[in-house]
């Protein structure tokens, strides 16, 4: 019998089938493993490397210190200081490990585990004592179910030091950066947010330069969780932000702000603006606005208060715009100061409307027309000049274009294109209506006359330097163009604008011992779309000394209520500011070869209040005094704690005064909780 005569056993076929399935499954499994390995080691190798690194490598970012902002004398206007923030884990505070007097853990006799106790009340009492908030507030936070609560944000280092010296279970601190300001020129400098990024002013405009470059530290982690610096990793040091130095003078800025605030209060005005300019260079020495806000208290910041009205707001200038009319009359019409003009007894009917003067002048000299600010003569002179010529001079003086000062939000004002002029445009522009200007534009125009007819580009940033004190950017005086000839500029200043201050509408702008040229402007501002219920903008713009002009200033008061004529409102503010800055500014006195009759009086911006130093560490006290411009003379170790000071806190002393302090020989020990 042959093999094929025997029937195949059913078990053999089933076995072969199962074996085949197992082999296929094994091959599929092997293929899956190979595919997975290819995915991990070849296709997505970077992804899995990053996952692995996250488990044992940690990158710690070191924040770069934000750059400082300085005034022209190198004084700090804005700087970043280190502050301390405190956090707590309420669960850990409520389960603080118990130790005996020797620091040995106290164990439970039954479980042999370390005993714990609720330390919430003691922690709340300590923070209440050191930071000043109520104990109940801290206790409420420590009783919450959250894993992390904030006990204090951005506490000054000197105040935080006693808390940092006491190790408290469940409480830790982080070092953070806090921006501090001298608190002048708020709208110009601007502020930063909680992340130390600029949100307004120069802080926003130069945020990238001021921020610097963050550093990084790479740590590796053991299975136990212990960290150590990665030996072969590239560590990047943080790079401090750039230093921005301004043309502003902190003392002059402070005086302008002080007098603007007084004017707003006296005349119950809505707002006020003041700018001081070096006419030869275009440097802005002061740029102030009121209302303002406290740079060191962010809650006082609002978009409205942060607006730099000096460059963002435009208005109809009124009589200060007669500068253009006087220039065209002198150069184009060849008019002289002694020439007689007819003022129509104060009323000029024109195109169904009336142009009025505040006094009924008849035949007067052209000098008198400017001295007494005749609108009628200004309108007639503009019409004699012709619209093309008048428009050309308006544009040459810089109106209708940005000044180039380099501040965000600057307006170009508004000058109508010639094709859009109607028959009323020219006469009304002659005395400052149907044209919109910014305060800086009108000041720039007068500064051009003061500078022998040369228009300079105003600038407020002097230079930017990096962390190695290398100059990154620097601004230099820049001539824009000649607006009028030197002879015309000197004639206008000597014959017209000096006469306005000596004998005309701006006698209240005079400065004792100094010759001044300038012009008042009392412009109506439409309310409800009509001038019938007009409110007023009072302004005075002038420069000094007339013989060799060096400084120009504009004072503008918006919507004063108790008076509105510029001679009463703006001109006296100009005089007060000028007198004060001449009394305190050595730079101005040197440049003008001028000795103020008020020099013997100590100006308020030259004094500072002595702070409370007791309880501070010597180094912290020294730093605080240096910030205020004071020197410290110490007895005892600088690492000790201040126990006495020879000048009581709150006393006003002259800057550079030496404050003598007594310090303990060593820092007193603190009791641990």
Steps between C-alpha positions, in 0.01 A plus 500: 500500500646842403506812716222662304279218590507624862257784570646834637439554868278793580733619781797555269313747275370695797848514650650632176233766480558616856875498453460720194289748696757512779780559251302781332424659837865478598606657173238778545615556858861513389406737220316724748804508726726584208257769383485645852877502529528668162244759611682568827860479383474627141174666397406692820834479675501872595155481656595216731835653581317812619266287713794323657680827563196644675518215748859559604591845360358832614571841346479786750457847347683790664320825425715777363496826691303767316708795387488838670371834373710806587455874473757723327706525822512121542241489778277194523150555366415128488684195628433140590558378855470155649191428706378195686170314463379250762289191433362223718357149474216512759497121532866493598461796738213322674715187532831647610742232630554523876857518634641536849736771629796321343333479160435127532180363354230419758353156418160358577547210748249277323567561131864611538426772246596863555230706666361811329318813618296782347732801464245725322442744786871561563573549128205739463614700803858526368399619153248742649773652717757532220280591203225699670186318387249355742570161662149388407575551128807275513321242714216485248749423221673229703171326576411460132518170316726640227850359462661842447400842638676837474600654832677805355598626153802711414598596854808728525807297591562692824144434619508136391835421661365407850256254342767347276723435803240271656457156342130420515368162388269540200604862433752603236612816320587594144710790382323724248573825321315820581519825302555815707472856369611846605137589419545779248403512130246221549348526150842508334660215694194276533466187713544123491252225581526223761734309267733802472406564136432856381137601450531875433746778423870432446467180705283366217682670214841363604375182665722274289813702579421533871406134553845354440554129443398236752760246610456127560637231730470129412464252786486120496285306745573170671236237571486635856401841361829669592618756245853586392640722220539313172879469453515529120197726441541853369404746774385842372555802720218759509581825322376823655279724288626815331524836675285777353618853579260785435545870434259575785626675813332352808512829694350706217240230435400500866457878505286501185277225640466682832392828339261330256328324790467833682353665189245221447391539861491880499303535176295179540626386160454164333866455409832675442816443296850643524810442285851649527730486196862590429454705181855441373501120526132399509550314829185471710589597859150447638172360369222501757128431505228536759301301609770244561539177696734340754753286314559287810129428556360321195142541628523872416584427135223546245523537120364854537763607754775320308432702183790728412296806402816683394514295180170310471245781536441769239305824545422827322786718627342845471735797526824305549460405133544868408866410481438382142316822415783711647760304302320542167436869569871558569647296214231512231318829557816676631296643784679679782408541863426874463266461202145613568212254455127546542320267745144604407420597859502139608245349256563375145188379310608225259293257293197549719704440817691727739859490616531677834773643721477517878555879474368749235831596339507750214823598326796344682854392416563145391709451817199608708274264303718207606556636852125522560420191290267654241307227316378752244851604395616136497214397268560794265876431489446134416269593213758748367763224507292263287398143569785324315768698681326474836458124455867467404619676817258298712653179371857632528446571869416130542122514537314206351801268547640303791788671677716185496543499878473122486222439752219253438157642430623832360235686299583699188223750567292615205560754226249490217629434151473813284234343280274468805526863611187710488493880505499513881802272550776756436374787720406264782839324482662843529406507868516128573174331406416233239838342578590238761840480671662313786672682789839372383439625144424855613804498730723368221386787276587768759829323573583535128456878522716502815764294314557759223227349284630140501249227587658225712367148547402463866619184672465349846725190488865603518666157477454128557789291632535124552607311813865565408435876481544496122285745307226323306317809380559871545303804393672818392359848430344493154408800287177453307496816286522878506151640547581872491825688457711579809426871453124436491517274808692759704274781388186308597640415842631846577222714352189288550520218753719681752256790484213259581670419833635846573185701425234276347267216600773290665648734759429233762746266322801719584798343681693719748843577361434330163368626164211292364322480163174317448132501418175430680220294354141485624324264262136399507425131484166399356260329740209301361611580144472876549712791627190656653561314826875490455756397756854632484859384461743751650863486394823692506811411301824690536878489507792669675728690507395704199855622426636144464208256527570163661181360655137493389192391693130453446235496773151391401198484733187327370151620589577720802183603685588786738675704225587436138717777353853367442648813659331398825527121475799376296746792496551516880568124506773553238656767721488284814650196329775704335593679823520174693707309245741793467537496878583130525653391169875542492502389136259778396690760701828392345361502146340842553779651714217586736486525878143477628393748770332199662816288508528535875168323543520122513260362240273215604644272233840528671370351825390154600330346804719272712347150526457279807816287512475326837468125470654485151824317431788738444537415132128549437502837678800609295322405180181688594696816583696476177171478305393829664833669424624488861821362646534272804763516772486195723630383835501123532507220247318556170343156541342604826155652555440877524426596859517881475518790252606858563225656283141414600282328235296742289747789537567679170869546427705610202608223263855372556453542879687240707277300735679342796359168617589259778496127432506198727812285472311202364154406382289390800392139505136431428289239669385228261139393486 
